[in-house]
Amino acid sequence: MLLWAISLTAYAGYGEIVLAEDGDAYPSWAERDVHMWTNAVRVDPEAFFAVDSEWITPCDINEFEESEKMPKNPLYYDLTLNDAGRYHSIDMYDNEWFDHASSDGTSFPDRMARFYDESGMVGENIAVGYPDAEAALLQGWMCSAGHRANIMNADYNELGVGVEGLYYTQDFALGTTETTGPIAMGLHAPEYPLDSVEFLVDFQGAAPDEFVVVVNGRDTPVSVLFGSASRGIYQTEMTMLGEVDCHQYYFAWERGYESGTFPEEGSYLFGTDCSSDTMWIDSQLPIGGDGRSADDMSEAEIREEAQDQLSKADVDIVGCSCSIDPASASRRLPAQLGMWALIGGLMVRRRRG
């Protein structure tokens, strides 16, 4: 079987959206959403599964192993794991297949070895039928012992997610992260806000002195929603009003003499009037900027700026044919069986507020 993997010859910074030859963006918003929910349950499992939790789930923390009750660090994003996870979700979706082996019989170890070779410690969760990331995590994986063991494994530090239709794949690994920064993942929700928009971002290490989301050049503080200041998920909400529905954002933090942003370079976009298929722009408006936010610019100016920045992106993606690693058979590749989910009848409680 021929597998196509992403080859990145120029990587601008951690957190950027990468465009492949076929025009697909890595990671997609849905994949980032699964990643964020995964990190949320890792940093604060008790918030969701305590007996008196406000979240409706089919299990509670008393069913967890002792190690699974303890908070864990957020998982960092890995592009090759993202590629592996998406490949498998597309394979399952296209072939009405549900297994860790590929539809052509390729085993999970062989498939993973063709995408990811940093570490022999990898694991995978799969699911189908859940309406969104929240349901997949809270109604499915976290209430299944094998899947939960992968999600709450303290040894893993990287994650790649694949989402195609209602097919979900999580690929975990112990590897070398692409950044030493304190932020592993951040996003806005929902994908296409109608009025209010929520921003979620994780943080690990010594607590930040300042932590904000910068939307159209305007900074808004984020505060702890799950976990703690030194290992948690931060959040804020706002209402986006304006004649043009296209906005750009990134997260910025300061801690002692350190500072940084997520993404490290560039900004995410959201809205229905953005000209970018990747919902990404290769620049960051400084806080305050020139006083011209997306709300103050004309639709033509927004589109022109986004297109200009995208055309300058220093990213070159090529496809490559990957061969089987002969040593892969001896690797430690713990994988847990996936689960089926009914599309209807799921009881899901949205996040508080």
Rosetta blueprint (number, residue, H / E / L):
1 M L
2 L L
3 L L
4 W E
5 A E
6 I E
7 S E
8 L E
9 T L
10 A L
11 Y L
12 A L
13 G L
14 Y L
15 G L
16 E L
17 I L
18 V E
19 L E
20 A L
21 E L
22 D L
23 G L
24 D L
25 A E
26 Y E
27 P L
28 S L
29 W H
30 A H
31 E H
32 R H
33 D H
34 V H
35 H H
36 M H
37 W H
38 T H
39 N H
40 A H
41 V H
42 R H
43 V H
44 D L
45 P H
46 E H
47 A H
48 F H
49 F H
50 A L
51 V L
52 D L
53 S L
54 E L
55 W L
56 I L
57 T L
58 P L
59 C L
60 D L
61 I H
62 N H
63 E H
64 F L
65 E L
66 E H
67 S H
68 E H
69 K H
70 M L
71 P L
72 K L
73 N L
74 P L
75 L L
76 Y E
77 Y E
78 D L
79 L H
80 T H
81 L H
82 N H
83 D H
84 A H
85 G H
86 R H
87 Y H
88 H H
89 S H
90 I H
91 D H
92 M H
93 Y H
94 D H
95 N H
96 E L
97 W L
98 F L
99 D L
100 H L
101 A L
102 S L
103 S L
104 D L
105 G L
106 T L
107 S L
108 F H
109 P H
110 D H
111 R H
112 M H
113 A H
114 R H
115 F H
116 Y L
117 D L
118 E L
119 S L
120 G L
121 M L
122 V E
123 G E
124 E E
125 N E
126 I E
127 A E
128 V E
129 G L
130 Y L
131 P L
132 D L
133 A H
134 E H
135 A H
136 A H
137 L H
138 L H
139 Q H
140 G H
141 W H
142 M H
143 C H
144 S L
145 A H
146 G H
147 H H
148 R H
149 A H
150 N H
151 I H
152 M L
153 N L
154 A L
155 D L
156 Y L
157 N L
158 E E
159 L E
160 G E
161 V E
162 G E
163 V E
164 E E
165 G L
166 L L
167 Y E
168 Y E
169 T E
170 Q E
171 D E
172 F E
173 A E
174 L L
175 G L
176 T L
177 T L
178 E L
179 T L
180 T L
181 G L
182 P L
183 I L
184 A L
185 M L
186 G E
187 L E
188 H E
189 A E
190 P L
191 E L
192 Y L
193 P L
194 L L
195 D L
196 S E
197 V E
198 E E
199 F E
200 L E
201 V E
202 D E
203 F E
204 Q E
205 G L
206 A L
207 A L
208 P L
209 D L
210 E E
211 F E
212 V E
213 V E
214 V E
215 V E
216 N L
217 G L
218 R E
219 D E
220 T E
221 P E
222 V L
223 S E
224 V E
225 L E
226 F E
227 G E
228 S E
229 A L
230 S L
231 R E
232 G E
233 I E
234 Y E
235 Q E
236 T E
237 E E
238 M E
239 T E
240 M L
241 L L
242 G L
243 E L
244 V L
245 D L
246 C L
247 H E
248 Q E
249 Y E
250 Y E
251 F E
252 A E
253 W E
254 E E
255 R E
256 G L
257 Y L
258 E E
259 S E
260 G E
261 T E
262 F E
263 P L
264 E L
265 E L
266 G L
267 S E
268 Y E
269 L E
270 F E
271 G L
272 T L
273 D L
274 C L
275 S L
276 S L
277 D L
278 T L
279 M L
280 W E
281 I E
282 D L
283 S L
284 Q L
285 L L
286 P L
287 I L
288 G L
289 G L
290 D L
291 G L
292 R L
293 S L
294 A H
295 D H
296 D H
297 M L
298 S L
299 E H
300 A H
301 E H
302 I H
303 R H
304 E H
305 E H
306 A H
307 Q H
308 D H
309 Q H
310 L H
311 S H
312 K L
313 A L
314 D L
315 V L
316 D L
317 I E
318 V E
319 G E
320 C E
321 S E
322 C L
323 S L
324 I L
325 D L
326 P H
327 A H
328 S H
329 A H
330 S H
331 R L
332 R L
333 L L
334 P L
335 A L
336 Q L
337 L L
338 G L
339 M E
340 W E
341 A L
342 L L
343 I L
344 G L
345 G L
346 L L
347 M L
348 V L
349 R L
350 R L
351 R L
352 R L
353 G L
